Amino acid sequence: MISDFIKFILRVVILNPMALIGVALGFYIMHDKGIDYLHQIVDDPKTYAVQAIGVLWGIAALYALLFKHVYHIDGKKINWWGTLTSSIWHLLTILLAAALTCVIYWSVSYDWGDKLDRYARNQKVQDTLPPINQ
């Protein structure tokens, strides 16, 4: 079971260039821009998201045309419709990987990190207090 999970991670995340681009994009957004940048994207999608999706779809289409183009059944001609849909799936892979990376980064940095900081501060304060019975 664990080896199946490791195979899945290797195949889907590490060996997939589109997933790696999505992970890098999500890490860049959360590390350099922050959560406020995501709020700006949600508030004004025309300014941010449309341009970014255009660039990411260009990357996905280039990848599909260069490395993952789809052939017809006879194998002599490129199936352009299949290649176009393949580029759309590559775009969705980038967006999904970026979104999951943002969620994981936020969970670890802000949510769990804040809870651990509060716990550590609470423990430190309790350690410095004198005993109650004295």
Salt bridges, closest charged atoms under 4 A:
ASP111 OD1 - LYS115 NZ 3.98
